[in-house]
Every structure is written in structure tokens, then in C-alpha cells.
Amino acid sequence: MNFQNHLFEARKKTGLSQEMVAEKLGVSRQTISKWETGETIPDLYQSKRLAQLYQLSLDELIELDVDLKEIEKIIKNTDEKRESKID
């Protein structure tokens, strides 16, 4: 699950609408929508406020499910590209 999905799921679990969240944070409903669709992301200050509103820690809110094998593959590919440029 990615960050925007975490935002959406956390909001749904609290039973709040985008409009209610927007009002509590002093932003537009469109801003909340953009955060939840991944078009933009909240800054750290707003992320902390969202976590408090959703009764989560900031870590819980931003936790991303990243596959370790995928990270290792990216690192390996990056290393191989660097080595080929040096040769």
C-alpha cells in the first residue's frame, strides 16, 4: 500500500469526509483529494496534523509497504550501470 492509500484508508476508518478533514486542517477539499490520489503530497506539518486527526503516529501514517527484493534489484541495477560507465 502506498502513501495516498494510507491517507484514504485512515480517513475512511475515522468516518470523516474529505470536506471535514479539509475544514479541520484549513485547506480545500480538493487538496485532500489530491493527497489521496497521489497528485500532490502533504508537507511534514500537514502530515503530522493528519496523523493526529486520524489518531495514528506519523510513522503509521506514512508507512509504505516496500518489497525488499524490489529494493535490492534497484540497487543492483544502479551498481551495474555505474560499473559499465566506469569501464
Secondary structure by P-SEA (a helix, b strand, c coil): ccaaaaaaaaaaaacccaaaaaaaacccaaaaaaaaaccccccaaaaaaaaaaacccccccccccccaaaaaaaaaaaaaaaaaaac
